[in-house]
């Protein structure tokens, strides 16, 4: 199994409903942690980064 096969499997997993839920949960946790560390002072930028990452991962 080559690197392209692994990439395709990962892409297929993220494009599933289960993968989408998992990626959303991970992004939410990361955003919450970043907000906590910064004391909420960068929430707008954190939300933009989360939205950008979500657009590149999964199916929506």
N, C-alpha and C positions, 0 to 999 in steps of 0.2 A: 504494500500500500504506500503510495507516494504522498507527497505534501499536498498535491492538488486533490487527491481523494479525501484527505483529512479536511481540507478547506471546504470541499463540497458537502461533506457530512455535517460539519459545523454550521454551514449556511442553511442546509435543510432543517437542522434542529432548531435554529433560531427563527426560521420562517414558520414553524408550527405554532399553534395556539399555546401549547405548553411552553415552548421556547420564548415566545413573546411575553408571557406572564413572568417567567423567570428573569428575563432581561429587564423588564420593568421593575420588578422587585429589587433587583440588584442596583439599578440606577437610583431608585428611591432611597435605599439604604445609604448609598454613597453620598447622595445629595443631603440627606439628613445629617450624616456625619460631618460633611464639609460645613454645613450651616452651623452646627453645634460648635465646631472648632473656631469658626470665625465670629461667633457670637451673633450670627444673623446679619452681620454688616455687609455681606456680599451675596445676599439671597437672590438678587436679580441676575447677577452673573452666573450663579450656580444653576438657577433655573434654565437660563439660556444654554448652558453647557449640557445639562441633562436632556433638554429637548433636542439639541443637535445630535447627541449620542443616540438617543432613542430613534431618531430619524434614520440613522445609519445601521441600526441593529433591528432585527426582527422584521415584522411585516407591517408595522404602523407606528 
